[in-house]
Amino acid sequence: MSLELIQLFVLIIPPILYAALALWTRPLWKVIGFSFIAGLVMGCLNLLGDILAYYQGWWHYPFTSANHAPLTFYLGTVIFYGAGIMGLVGWWVRNRFGMRGGLILLIAFPFWGILRDFAGSAITHQTGTMIVWGTGFVPVLADFLHWGCAGAAGFFIMSVLEKLFVRNAKNGGKIVPSKP
């Protein structure tokens, strides 16, 4: 699979998946906006984590000479993983199952991240279009922490925004600042 095709998938698939999550969770418009703030934080942390991993020798992207993946890759993180999963799904889980459900999401998310990274790397190993891993257990642990920290940041930013702006039924269902 060529880099151009991968970038095309990254630009097309995440918005479609985000729209599906939005239809499933049925958030208010403000929640959609909040989810993109959480997604942006996650995307930035993902970029910083990839730069750190490059300089530590934990992993790198063989198709670029930069110390990170192409920026379009981080757009997928912002839209699907940050805004979609930790934003919308995190909001829905907290409202439906409370913080216990949120904790399960926070624990499961980094496992999904390393599974995605290592499976994608294994599938595209012959073409060398994904991730080249360093040796040992440290890159696995670093990837787990990378996904865990970025996911937790997105989740908690979404939680804070949700608490600052709660739905007030007396105010016509608008989101208004909460009272102390």
Secondary structure as a PSIPRED ss2 file (coil, helix, strand):
# PSIPRED VFORMAT (PSIPRED V4.0)

   1 M C   1.000  0.000  0.000
   2 S C   1.000  0.000  0.000
   3 L H   0.000  1.000  0.000
   4 E H   0.000  1.000  0.000
   5 L H   0.000  1.000  0.000
   6 I H   0.000  1.000  0.000
   7 Q H   0.000  1.000  0.000
   8 L H   0.000  1.000  0.000
   9 F H   0.000  1.000  0.000
  10 V H   0.000  1.000  0.000
  11 L H   0.000  1.000  0.000
  12 I H   0.000  1.000  0.000
  13 I H   0.000  1.000  0.000
  14 P H   0.000  1.000  0.000
  15 P H   0.000  1.000  0.000
  16 I H   0.000  1.000  0.000
  17 L H   0.000  1.000  0.000
  18 Y H   0.000  1.000  0.000
  19 A H   0.000  1.000  0.000
  20 A H   0.000  1.000  0.000
  21 L H   0.000  1.000  0.000
  22 A H   0.000  1.000  0.000
  23 L H   0.000  1.000  0.000
  24 W H   0.000  1.000  0.000
  25 T H   0.000  1.000  0.000
  26 R C   1.000  0.000  0.000
  27 P C   1.000  0.000  0.000
  28 L C   1.000  0.000  0.000
  29 W H   0.000  1.000  0.000
  30 K H   0.000  1.000  0.000
  31 V H   0.000  1.000  0.000
  32 I H   0.000  1.000  0.000
  33 G H   0.000  1.000  0.000
  34 F H   0.000  1.000  0.000
  35 S H   0.000  1.000  0.000
  36 F H   0.000  1.000  0.000
  37 I H   0.000  1.000  0.000
  38 A H   0.000  1.000  0.000
  39 G H   0.000  1.000  0.000
  40 L H   0.000  1.000  0.000
  41 V H   0.000  1.000  0.000
  42 M H   0.000  1.000  0.000
  43 G H   0.000  1.000  0.000
  44 C H   0.000  1.000  0.000
  45 L H   0.000  1.000  0.000
  46 N H   0.000  1.000  0.000
  47 L H   0.000  1.000  0.000
  48 L H   0.000  1.000  0.000
  49 G H   0.000  1.000  0.000
  50 D H   0.000  1.000  0.000
  51 I H   0.000  1.000  0.000
  52 L H   0.000  1.000  0.000
  53 A H   0.000  1.000  0.000
  54 Y H   0.000  1.000  0.000
  55 Y H   0.000  1.000  0.000
  56 Q H   0.000  1.000  0.000
  57 G C   1.000  0.000  0.000
  58 W C   1.000  0.000  0.000
  59 W E   0.000  0.000  1.000
  60 H E   0.000  0.000  1.000
  61 Y C   1.000  0.000  0.000
  62 P C   1.000  0.000  0.000
  63 F C   1.000  0.000  0.000
  64 T C   1.000  0.000  0.000
  65 S C   1.000  0.000  0.000
  66 A C   1.000  0.000  0.000
  67 N C   1.000  0.000  0.000
  68 H C   1.000  0.000  0.000
  69 A C   1.000  0.000  0.000
  70 P C   1.000  0.000  0.000
  71 L H   0.000  1.000  0.000
  72 T H   0.000  1.000  0.000
  73 F H   0.000  1.000  0.000
  74 Y H   0.000  1.000  0.000
  75 L H   0.000  1.000  0.000
  76 G H   0.000  1.000  0.000
  77 T H   0.000  1.000  0.000
  78 V H   0.000  1.000  0.000
  79 I H   0.000  1.000  0.000
  80 F H   0.000  1.000  0.000
  81 Y H   0.000  1.000  0.000
  82 G H   0.000  1.000  0.000
  83 A H   0.000  1.000  0.000
  84 G H   0.000  1.000  0.000
  85 I H   0.000  1.000  0.000
  86 M H   0.000  1.000  0.000
  87 G H   0.000  1.000  0.000
  88 L H   0.000  1.000  0.000
  89 V H   0.000  1.000  0.000
  90 G H   0.000  1.000  0.000
  91 W H   0.000  1.000  0.000
  92 W H   0.000  1.000  0.000
  93 V H   0.000  1.000  0.000
  94 R H   0.000  1.000  0.000
  95 N H   0.000  1.000  0.000
  96 R H   0.000  1.000  0.000
  97 F H   0.000  1.000  0.000
  98 G H   0.000  1.000  0.000
  99 M H   0.000  1.000  0.000
 100 R H   0.000  1.000  0.000
 101 G H   0.000  1.000  0.000
 102 G H   0.000  1.000  0.000
 103 L H   0.000  1.000  0.000
 104 I H   0.000  1.000  0.000
 105 L H   0.000  1.000  0.000
 106 L H   0.000  1.000  0.000
 107 I H   0.000  1.000  0.000
 108 A H   0.000  1.000  0.000
 109 F H   0.000  1.000  0.000
 110 P H   0.000  1.000  0.000
 111 F H   0.000  1.000  0.000
 112 W H   0.000  1.000  0.000
 113 G H   0.000  1.000  0.000
 114 I H   0.000  1.000  0.000
 115 L H   0.000  1.000  0.000
 116 R H   0.000  1.000  0.000
 117 D H   0.000  1.000  0.000
 118 F H   0.000  1.000  0.000
 119 A H   0.000  1.000  0.000
 120 G H   0.000  1.000  0.000
 121 S H   0.000  1.000  0.000
 122 A H   0.000  1.000  0.000
 123 I H   0.000  1.000  0.000
 124 T C   1.000  0.000  0.000
 125 H C   1.000  0.000  0.000
 126 Q C   1.000  0.000  0.000
 127 T C   1.000  0.000  0.000
 128 G C   1.000  0.000  0.000
 129 T C   1.000  0.000  0.000
 130 M C   1.000  0.000  0.000
 131 I C   1.000  0.000  0.000
 132 V E   0.000  0.000  1.000
 133 W E   0.000  0.000  1.000
 134 G C   1.000  0.000  0.000
 135 T C   1.000  0.000  0.000
 136 G C   1.000  0.000  0.000
 137 F C   1.000  0.000  0.000
 138 V H   0.000  1.000  0.000
 139 P H   0.000  1.000  0.000
 140 V H   0.000  1.000  0.000
 141 L H   0.000  1.000  0.000
 142 A H   0.000  1.000  0.000
 143 D H   0.000  1.000  0.000
 144 F H   0.000  1.000  0.000
 145 L H   0.000  1.000  0.000
 146 H H   0.000  1.000  0.000
 147 W H   0.000  1.000  0.000
 148 G H   0.000  1.000  0.000
 149 C H   0.000  1.000  0.000
 150 A H   0.000  1.000  0.000
 151 G H   0.000  1.000  0.000
 152 A H   0.000  1.000  0.000
 153 A H   0.000  1.000  0.000
 154 G H   0.000  1.000  0.000
 155 F H   0.000  1.000  0.000
 156 F H   0.000  1.000  0.000
 157 I H   0.000  1.000  0.000
 158 M H   0.000  1.000  0.000
 159 S H   0.000  1.000  0.000
 160 V H   0.000  1.000  0.000
 161 L H   0.000  1.000  0.000
 162 E H   0.000  1.000  0.000
 163 K H   0.000  1.000  0.000
 164 L H   0.000  1.000  0.000
 165 F E   0.000  0.000  1.000
 166 V E   0.000  0.000  1.000
 167 R E   0.000  0.000  1.000
 168 N C   1.000  0.000  0.000
 169 A H   0.000  1.000  0.000
 170 K H   0.000  1.000  0.000
 171 N H   0.000  1.000  0.000
 172 G C   1.000  0.000  0.000
 173 G C   1.000  0.000  0.000
 174 K C   1.000  0.000  0.000
 175 I E   0.000  0.000  1.000
 176 V E   0.000  0.000  1.000
 177 P E   0.000  0.000  1.000
 178 S C   1.000  0.000  0.000
 179 K C   1.000  0.000  0.000
 180 P C   1.000  0.000  0.000
